[in-house]
């Protein structure tokens, strides 16, 4: 009766899965749950950036190939990623 998308990157398949599954199956998206939990922690810790005048700088820290992440990330995010935004970490 329930399908749990256990990895945050499975969100990309959510719309396809919901069209293929019976309507009575509930899909639980761990990425959405993680984002809500993070939002709560940031608010409770007074760490949420509410500044609207500054443009956000986005950086991606990856443990895999930068080029692979760039290619796959563009598919998931639906936007172009610059190699300078992506940093390989151990």
N, C-alpha and C positions, 0 to 999 in steps of 0.2 A: 504493500500500500504506500510505501515511501521509498524514494530514491535519494540517497545522500551523495551529493557531488563532493567527494572527500578532499580533493585538491583544489586550491584556489584558481588554478588555470583551467579547470573544467567548465567554468562559466561560459567559455566560448562555444560549448556544445549545448548549453541549456535550452536555447530556443528550438534546436533540432530535436533534442530529446523530448521536450514537452509536446511537440507535434506528433511524435511517434508512439508516445505512451498513452494508455487509457486515461481519460479525464479524471478518474478517481485517484490516480497516483499523484501524491504530493512530492514535488521536487524541492529538496532543501539544498540551497547553494551556500557552501562553506565560505566562499569569497564575500558574499553579502553579509553573512554572520560575522566574519572577521572584521569587515569594515565598520559595522555597527558597534562591535566591541571596542575597536580602536577609537572610534569617535567618542564613546563613553569615557574611556580612560583619559583621552586628551582633554575633554571638558572637565572631568573631575580633578585633574592635575593642573588645570589652568594653563595648558600647553597648546591649546587650539589657536592657530593663527587667524585672527579676525581682521588683520590689516588688508584693506581692499585697494590701497593705493599702489602697492608693490606687485610687480608681476612675479609669480612663483618661478623658482628655478627647480627643475626636475632632474634628479640624478638617479641612475639605476646601478645598484651594486650587484654583480653577478658572480657566480662561482663556476660558470660554464663559459663557453666560447663567446666572446663579445660579438663577433659577427653572427653567430647562430642566434643569440639573444636579440640582436637588432632585427634580423629577418623575421623571427617568430613574434617578437614584441610588436612589430608593425601590424601583423595580422591580428593579434589580440586587441591592441589598442586602437586600431583603425587610423593610425596617423604615422607620419614619418618620424623615425628616431635617428638622431645624429650620433655618430660614434663617440663624440666628445662627451655625451651625456652618460655613457656606459663605462663603468670601471670594473675591472676584474679584481676580485678580492679572494684571499685564501681563508 
